[in-house]
Amino acid sequence: MADNDFVHQSVLPTETLELLDLHAGDTVLDGTLGGAGHSRLILEATAPNGVLIGLDRDHDALANGAEVLAAYGDRVILRHANFADANQVVEELGLDGLNGMLLDLGVSSYQLDQAERGFSFRADAPLDMRMDQQGDETAADVVNTATVEELTLIFKKYGEERWAGRIARRIERIRQQTPITTTFQLAELVKETVPGGRVPARIHPATRVFQALRIRVNDELDSVAKGVEQGIGLLKPGGVLAVISFHSLEDRIVKNIFRHRASPCVCPPRLPMCACGKKADVEVLTRRGVRASETEIAENPRSRSAVLRAVRRLDVTG
């Protein structure tokens, strides 16, 4: 795969590097390698001897990353893994910790643009949506086997879809006649089901349903929670974890974990003194979250919904 085949413009690159605060010789883990744009910046910031560990569930991303980062030689270590399994990778490499870690969440522009991956309804393709092409369950499997109640919950929980129940019931009726196996089938079904679905709008009526199925197929929210918790645990004192989210469900998880880990006490307010013994092990570096500038949004519309948050690991051994 040629470098220019994997088109993915990194969001908030300057802000991310500033928060990571990297130095020569640092060891940094990029848990979502993607197009390797952030990884390349990390390698430049940690030159001449810093090490970049790149993880991705997508084999295409890893193949592209190997080409894009080839010039950095043995400073680059790539692994096919979910960032929720970062602990295992770091342990296998025999490392005693990380100076930094980055998670750029969600689906990449490349994945959206590859019709055969089934992430988008811009082209007719198999209803797949697996980030890891070796995964067992596709979006078509979920759509055709989940109960109405399960589909309703998926669309509500992961897509915050107002018409979740109506869409789920329509899916059940249609799949009894013919399996729903393509992106166009599902997109048209949603369009015909929701009130005003045929009226031209800025946001396609199937957008939230597709988001919900993608999150469900890839277990994204559980991965975010596990990855963020593990990331904090892997940092050396002074190390920074930076996370870029693209929708409120992800961002809420990140924000809540950061807030909890930065809190020195979780006792009920009615207690006259702390009894939990908890110590804050991180310092929040982004109280409100960092968003893209208007200039970046004009150049890269995907950055419009991005929110960057970061914490620095504290030394709690004393």
MARLO-365957 format. One record per residue (C-alpha): residue number from 1; residue in one letter; chain; x, y, z negated. Coordinates in Angstrom, 3 decimals, decimal comma. Layout:
<rs>
R; seq; type; mol; c1; c2; c3
R; NUM; A; A; X; Y; Z;
...
</rs>
This chain:
<rs>
R; seq; type; mol; c1; c2; c3
R; 1; M; A; 0,000; 0,000; 0,000;
R; 2; A; A; 1,441; 3,345; 1,000;
R; 3; D; A; 1,610; 6,169; -1,520;
R; 4; N; A; -0,787; 8,351; 0,456;
R; 5; D; A; -3,423; 5,586; 0,527;
R; 6; F; A; -3,944; 5,940; -3,209;
R; 7; V; A; -5,245; 9,503; -3,336;
R; 8; H; A; -5,711; 10,649; -6,902;
R; 9; Q; A; -5,094; 14,182; -8,103;
R; 10; S; A; -4,118; 14,294; -11,765;
R; 11; V; A; -6,241; 16,598; -13,916;
R; 12; L; A; -4,918; 19,074; -16,483;
R; 13; P; A; -1,277; 18,146; -15,731;
R; 14; T; A; 0,368; 21,225; -17,274;
R; 15; E; A; -1,796; 21,192; -20,384;
R; 16; T; A; -1,245; 17,462; -20,884;
R; 17; L; A; 2,556; 17,763; -20,684;
R; 18; E; A; 2,545; 20,708; -23,086;
R; 19; L; A; 0,591; 18,741; -25,685;
R; 20; L; A; 2,691; 15,583; -25,309;
R; 21; D; A; 5,768; 17,743; -26,057;
R; 22; L; A; 8,187; 15,214; -24,569;
R; 23; H; A; 11,970; 15,091; -24,791;
R; 24; A; A; 14,834; 13,283; -23,076;
R; 25; G; A; 14,932; 9,618; -24,037;
R; 26; D; A; 11,305; 9,371; -25,208;
R; 27; T; A; 9,303; 6,194; -24,690;
R; 28; V; A; 5,799; 6,964; -23,426;
R; 29; L; A; 2,872; 4,716; -22,527;
R; 30; D; A; 0,465; 5,734; -19,776;
R; 31; G; A; -2,513; 3,475; -20,452;
R; 32; T; A; -4,302; 4,434; -17,238;
R; 33; L; A; -1,648; 4,502; -14,517;
R; 34; G; A; -4,085; 5,325; -11,685;
R; 35; G; A; -2,318; 7,257; -8,944;
R; 36; A; A; 0,799; 7,642; -11,168;
R; 37; G; A; 0,644; 11,444; -11,028;
R; 38; H; A; 0,817; 11,885; -14,784;
R; 39; S; A; 3,396; 9,097; -15,022;
R; 40; R; A; 5,716; 10,872; -12,610;
R; 41; L; A; 5,485; 14,074; -14,660;
R; 42; I; A; 6,204; 12,111; -17,847;
R; 43; L; A; 9,304; 10,542; -16,289;
R; 44; E; A; 10,573; 13,951; -15,208;
R; 45; A; A; 9,961; 15,384; -18,692;
R; 46; T; A; 11,840; 12,512; -20,397;
R; 47; A; A; 14,808; 12,401; -17,979;
R; 48; P; A; 17,445; 11,162; -17,776;
R; 49; N; A; 16,804; 8,098; -19,939;
R; 50; G; A; 13,176; 8,147; -21,044;
R; 51; V; A; 11,035; 5,058; -20,474;
R; 52; L; A; 7,520; 4,967; -19,025;
R; 53; I; A; 5,245; 1,990; -19,701;
R; 54; G; A; 2,354; 2,034; -17,238;
R; 55; L; A; -0,757; -0,069; -17,752;
R; 56; D; A; -3,737; -0,531; -15,462;
R; 57; R; A; -6,455; -3,108; -14,909;
R; 58; D; A; -6,508; -2,335; -11,197;
R; 59; H; A; -3,996; -4,303; -9,113;
R; 60; D; A; -4,133; -1,630; -6,380;
R; 61; A; A; -3,075; 1,022; -8,900;
R; 62; L; A; -0,134; -1,088; -10,051;
R; 63; A; A; 1,012; -1,786; -6,485;
R; 64; N; A; 0,815; 1,911; -5,671;
R; 65; G; A; 2,574; 2,846; -8,904;
R; 66; A; A; 5,450; 0,506; -8,142;
R; 67; E; A; 6,014; 2,378; -4,866;
R; 68; V; A; 5,470; 5,902; -6,170;
R; 69; L; A; 7,764; 5,389; -9,167;
R; 70; A; A; 10,378; 3,180; -7,477;
R; 71; A; A; 12,990; 5,942; -7,522;
R; 72; Y; A; 13,004; 5,914; -11,338;
R; 73; G; A; 14,304; 2,340; -11,410;
R; 74; D; A; 14,379; 0,514; -14,722;
R; 75; R; A; 12,966; 3,526; -16,544;
R; 76; V; A; 9,565; 2,242; -15,390;
R; 77; I; A; 7,796; -0,809; -16,832;
R; 78; L; A; 4,421; -1,701; -15,286;
R; 79; R; A; 1,950; -4,218; -16,673;
R; 80; H; A; -1,478; -5,489; -15,589;
R; 81; A; A; -3,394; -4,812; -18,792;
R; 82; N; A; -6,282; -2,933; -20,350;
R; 83; F; A; -5,061; -0,042; -22,496;
R; 84; A; A; -7,124; -1,600; -25,304;
R; 85; D; A; -4,400; -4,287; -25,351;
R; 86; A; A; -1,535; -1,797; -25,697;
R; 87; N; A; -0,507; -3,357; -29,031;
R; 88; Q; A; 0,214; -6,664; -27,340;
R; 89; V; A; 2,230; -5,068; -24,532;
R; 90; V; A; 4,361; -2,988; -26,917;
R; 91; E; A; 4,963; -6,014; -29,114;
R; 92; E; A; 6,000; -8,178; -26,141;
R; 93; L; A; 8,477; -5,484; -25,092;
R; 94; G; A; 10,005; -5,491; -28,573;
R; 95; L; A; 9,503; -1,785; -29,148;
R; 96; D; A; 9,264; -0,239; -32,615;
R; 97; G; A; 6,826; 2,465; -31,509;
R; 98; L; A; 6,044; 5,181; -28,978;
R; 99; N; A; 6,882; 8,875; -28,745;
R; 100; G; A; 3,758; 9,524; -26,717;
R; 101; M; A; 0,712; 7,936; -25,117;
R; 102; L; A; -1,740; 9,167; -22,489;
R; 103; L; A; -5,200; 7,897; -21,557;
R; 104; D; A; -6,866; 9,407; -18,465;
R; 105; L; A; -10,260; 7,715; -18,724;
R; 106; G; A; -12,923; 6,798; -16,196;
R; 107; V; A; -12,853; 5,837; -12,546;
R; 108; S; A; -10,194; 7,221; -10,194;
R; 109; S; A; -10,809; 9,099; -6,958;
R; 110; Y; A; -9,187; 6,198; -5,113;
R; 111; Q; A; -11,595; 3,672; -6,625;
R; 112; L; A; -14,557; 5,875; -5,710;
R; 113; D; A; -13,299; 6,302; -2,151;
R; 114; Q; A; -12,741; 2,575; -1,527;
R; 115; A; A; -16,210; 1,548; -0,345;
R; 116; E; A; -15,598; -2,167; -0,864;
R; 117; R; A; -15,080; -1,624; -4,600;
R; 118; G; A; -18,751; -0,661; -4,965;
R; 119; F; A; -18,284; 2,226; -7,410;
R; 120; S; A; -20,059; 4,773; -5,219;
R; 121; F; A; -23,273; 4,981; -3,189;
R; 122; R; A; -21,668; 7,210; -0,555;
R; 123; A; A; -21,164; 4,092; 1,577;
R; 124; D; A; -22,982; 0,763; 1,713;
R; 125; A; A; -20,879; -1,911; 0,027;
R; 126; P; A; -21,130; -4,893; -2,312;
R; 127; L; A; -22,359; -3,847; -5,759;
R; 128; D; A; -19,100; -4,690; -7,542;
R; 129; M; A; -17,647; -1,924; -9,811;
R; 130; R; A; -14,948; -4,076; -11,431;
R; 131; M; A; -11,823; -2,104; -12,331;
R; 132; D; A; -10,036; -5,426; -12,728;
R; 133; Q; A; -10,652; -7,276; -9,475;
R; 134; Q; A; -10,131; -10,547; -11,349;
R; 135; G; A; -12,983; -9,835; -13,758;
R; 136; D; A; -15,830; -12,338; -13,838;
R; 137; E; A; -18,942; -10,126; -13,876;
R; 138; T; A; -19,931; -7,628; -11,178;
R; 139; A; A; -22,567; -4,921; -11,253;
R; 140; A; A; -24,714; -7,124; -8,984;
R; 141; D; A; -24,547; -9,879; -11,603;
R; 142; V; A; -25,813; -7,479; -14,270;
R; 143; V; A; -28,570; -6,036; -12,074;
R; 144; N; A; -29,859; -9,455; -11,028;
R; 145; T; A; -29,614; -11,364; -14,309;
R; 146; A; A; -30,144; -8,930; -17,188;
R; 147; T; A; -33,633; -8,696; -18,659;
R; 148; V; A; -35,741; -5,577; -18,306;
R; 149; E; A; -35,015; -4,761; -21,944;
R; 150; E; A; -31,263; -5,181; -21,417;
R; 151; L; A; -31,236; -3,036; -18,283;
R; 152; T; A; -33,276; -0,336; -20,005;
R; 153; L; A; -30,781; -0,241; -22,874;
R; 154; I; A; -27,807; -0,121; -20,481;
R; 155; F; A; -29,265; 2,799; -18,510;
R; 156; K; A; -30,240; 4,683; -21,683;
R; 157; K; A; -27,087; 4,030; -23,714;
R; 158; Y; A; -24,438; 4,389; -21,035;
R; 159; G; A; -26,160; 6,655; -18,526;
R; 160; E; A; -28,510; 8,676; -20,752;
R; 161; E; A; -31,065; 8,035; -18,012;
R; 162; R; A; -34,509; 9,507; -18,705;
R; 163; W; A; -36,319; 6,998; -16,477;
R; 164; A; A; -34,407; 3,922; -17,674;
R; 165; G; A; -37,464; 1,752; -18,362;
R; 166; R; A; -39,163; 2,600; -15,086;
R; 167; I; A; -35,998; 1,829; -13,102;
R; 168; A; A; -35,462; -1,462; -14,955;
R; 169; R; A; -39,021; -2,616; -14,254;
R; 170; R; A; -38,666; -1,717; -10,574;
R; 171; I; A; -35,419; -3,692; -10,390;
R; 172; E; A; -37,170; -6,742; -11,815;
R; 173; R; A; -39,962; -6,537; -9,234;
R; 174; I; A; -37,569; -6,109; -6,298;
R; 175; R; A; -35,107; -8,834; -7,307;
R; 176; Q; A; -37,927; -11,385; -7,495;
R; 177; Q; A; -38,296; -10,895; -3,753;
R; 178; T; A; -34,638; -10,416; -2,782;
R; 179; P; A; -31,372; -10,070; -4,730;
R; 180; I; A; -30,006; -6,543; -5,138;
R; 181; T; A; -26,448; -6,887; -3,881;
R; 182; T; A; -25,391; -3,594; -2,274;
R; 183; T; A; -24,857; -0,017; -3,360;
R; 184; F; A; -27,408; 1,337; -0,872;
R; 185; Q; A; -30,065; -1,108; -2,084;
R; 186; L; A; -29,717; 0,076; -5,653;
R; 187; A; A; -29,370; 3,769; -4,800;
R; 188; E; A; -32,491; 3,713; -2,610;
R; 189; L; A; -34,408; 1,793; -5,273;
R; 190; V; A; -33,624; 4,457; -7,859;
R; 191; K; A; -34,455; 7,226; -5,407;
R; 192; E; A; -37,870; 5,710; -4,767;
R; 193; T; A; -38,553; 5,103; -8,461;
R; 194; V; A; -37,785; 8,329; -10,302;
R; 195; P; A; -40,120; 11,330; -9,996;
R; 196; G; A; -38,768; 13,723; -7,394;
R; 197; G; A; -36,107; 11,240; -6,322;
R; 198; R; A; -36,607; 12,073; -2,671;
R; 199; V; A; -36,232; 15,816; -3,252;
R; 200; P; A; -32,732; 17,037; -2,288;
R; 201; A; A; -30,712; 17,822; -5,403;
R; 202; R; A; -27,107; 18,571; -6,334;
R; 203; I; A; -26,898; 15,340; -8,342;
R; 204; H; A; -28,069; 12,105; -6,710;
R; 205; P; A; -30,804; 10,454; -8,826;
R; 206; A; A; -28,803; 7,198; -8,955;
R; 207; T; A; -25,699; 8,847; -10,450;
R; 208; R; A; -26,485; 8,006; -14,075;
R; 209; V; A; -27,507; 4,421; -13,234;
R; 210; F; A; -24,229; 3,817; -11,406;
R; 211; Q; A; -22,269; 5,326; -14,304;
R; 212; A; A; -24,109; 3,113; -16,778;
R; 213; L; A; -23,456; -0,068; -14,801;
R; 214; R; A; -19,780; 0,790; -14,343;
R; 215; I; A; -19,354; 1,351; -18,070;
R; 216; R; A; -21,166; -1,898; -18,863;
R; 217; V; A; -19,242; -4,016; -16,327;
R; 218; N; A; -15,872; -2,729; -17,528;
R; 219; D; A; -16,734; -2,510; -21,239;
R; 220; E; A; -15,371; 1,007; -21,100;
R; 221; L; A; -16,620; 2,488; -24,363;
R; 222; D; A; -15,367; -0,376; -26,525;
R; 223; S; A; -12,043; -0,114; -24,691;
R; 224; V; A; -11,866; 3,613; -25,456;
R; 225; A; A; -12,442; 3,058; -29,172;
R; 226; K; A; -9,908; 0,212; -29,367;
R; 227; G; A; -7,370; 2,018; -27,207;
R; 228; V; A; -7,492; 5,252; -29,202;
R; 229; E; A; -7,207; 3,461; -32,559;
R; 230; Q; A; -4,338; 1,304; -31,299;
R; 231; G; A; -2,643; 4,281; -29,685;
R; 232; I; A; -2,508; 6,175; -32,966;
R; 233; G; A; -1,103; 3,108; -34,687;
R; 234; L; A; 1,637; 2,712; -32,078;
R; 235; L; A; 2,937; 6,268; -32,382;
R; 236; K; A; 6,086; 7,078; -34,283;
R; 237; P; A; 5,828; 10,050; -36,689;
R; 238; G; A; 5,681; 13,163; -34,519;
R; 239; G; A; 4,411; 11,220; -31,517;
R; 240; V; A; 1,362; 12,511; -29,627;
R; 241; L; A; -1,681; 10,716; -28,206;
R; 242; A; A; -3,472; 12,669; -25,462;
R; 243; V; A; -6,828; 11,556; -24,049;
R; 244; I; A; -8,683; 12,971; -21,040;
R; 245; S; A; -12,410; 12,157; -20,974;
R; 246; F; A; -14,906; 12,768; -18,190;
R; 247; H; A; -18,286; 12,359; -19,861;
R; 248; S; A; -19,803; 13,043; -23,259;
R; 249; L; A; -19,979; 9,389; -24,355;
R; 250; E; A; -16,210; 8,937; -24,064;
R; 251; D; A; -15,417; 12,354; -25,484;
R; 252; R; A; -17,646; 11,771; -28,524;
R; 253; I; A; -15,797; 8,558; -29,367;
R; 254; V; A; -12,399; 10,234; -29,038;
R; 255; K; A; -13,429; 13,294; -31,045;
R; 256; N; A; -14,942; 11,239; -33,869;
R; 257; I; A; -11,906; 8,949; -34,194;
R; 258; F; A; -9,532; 11,922; -34,211;
R; 259; R; A; -11,646; 13,703; -36,813;
R; 260; H; A; -11,827; 10,619; -39,054;
R; 261; R; A; -8,093; 9,905; -38,840;
R; 262; A; A; -7,285; 13,572; -39,571;
R; 263; S; A; -9,535; 13,680; -42,635;
R; 264; P; A; -7,791; 13,205; -46,012;
R; 265; C; A; -10,987; 12,024; -47,695;
R; 266; V; A; -14,137; 10,179; -46,634;
R; 267; C; A; -15,859; 10,061; -50,029;
R; 268; P; A; -19,530; 11,120; -50,348;
R; 269; P; A; -19,774; 14,875; -51,034;
R; 270; R; A; -21,494; 14,264; -54,384;
R; 271; L; A; -18,374; 12,709; -55,942;
R; 272; P; A; -16,512; 15,223; -58,162;
R; 273; M; A; -13,116; 13,925; -57,007;
R; 274; C; A; -11,662; 11,727; -54,285;
R; 275; A; A; -11,910; 8,001; -54,950;
R; 276; C; A; -11,205; 6,599; -51,479;
R; 277; G; A; -7,449; 7,091; -51,499;
R; 278; K; A; -7,447; 7,793; -47,774;
R; 279; K; A; -4,614; 9,804; -46,278;
R; 280; A; A; -4,772; 11,739; -43,035;
R; 281; D; A; -2,351; 10,102; -40,594;
R; 282; V; A; -2,809; 12,517; -37,673;
R; 283; E; A; -3,003; 16,233; -37,035;
R; 284; V; A; -5,573; 17,335; -34,436;
R; 285; L; A; -3,898; 19,554; -31,825;
R; 286; T; A; -7,048; 20,456; -29,855;
R; 287; R; A; -9,860; 21,622; -32,092;
R; 288; R; A; -12,265; 22,416; -29,243;
R; 289; G; A; -10,844; 20,301; -26,462;
R; 290; V; A; -8,981; 21,695; -23,459;
R; 291; R; A; -10,793; 22,228; -20,156;
R; 292; A; A; -9,571; 22,907; -16,657;
R; 293; S; A; -9,144; 26,459; -15,417;
R; 294; E; A; -11,327; 27,834; -12,647;
R; 295; T; A; -8,303; 27,675; -10,351;
R; 296; E; A; -7,805; 23,955; -10,983;
R; 297; I; A; -11,528; 23,250; -10,594;
R; 298; A; A; -11,495; 24,990; -7,203;
R; 299; E; A; -8,559; 22,817; -6,104;
R; 300; N; A; -9,798; 19,615; -7,742;
R; 301; P; A; -13,578; 19,526; -8,410;
R; 302; R; A; -13,197; 16,273; -10,395;
R; 303; S; A; -11,510; 18,287; -13,159;
R; 304; R; A; -14,728; 20,210; -13,875;
R; 305; S; A; -15,975; 17,630; -16,396;
R; 306; A; A; -12,574; 16,797; -17,916;
R; 307; V; A; -11,920; 17,355; -21,623;
R; 308; L; A; -8,414; 16,906; -23,022;
R; 309; R; A; -7,907; 16,127; -26,718;
R; 310; A; A; -4,711; 15,262; -28,575;
R; 311; V; A; -3,382; 14,340; -32,011;
R; 312; R; A; 0,115; 14,182; -33,487;
R; 313; R; A; 1,027; 11,275; -35,769;
R; 314; L; A; 2,000; 12,310; -39,293;
R; 315; D; A; 4,619; 10,672; -41,474;
R; 316; V; A; 2,621; 9,110; -44,322;
R; 317; T; A; 5,403; 6,946; -45,740;
R; 318; G; A; 6,372; 9,464; -48,384;
</rs>
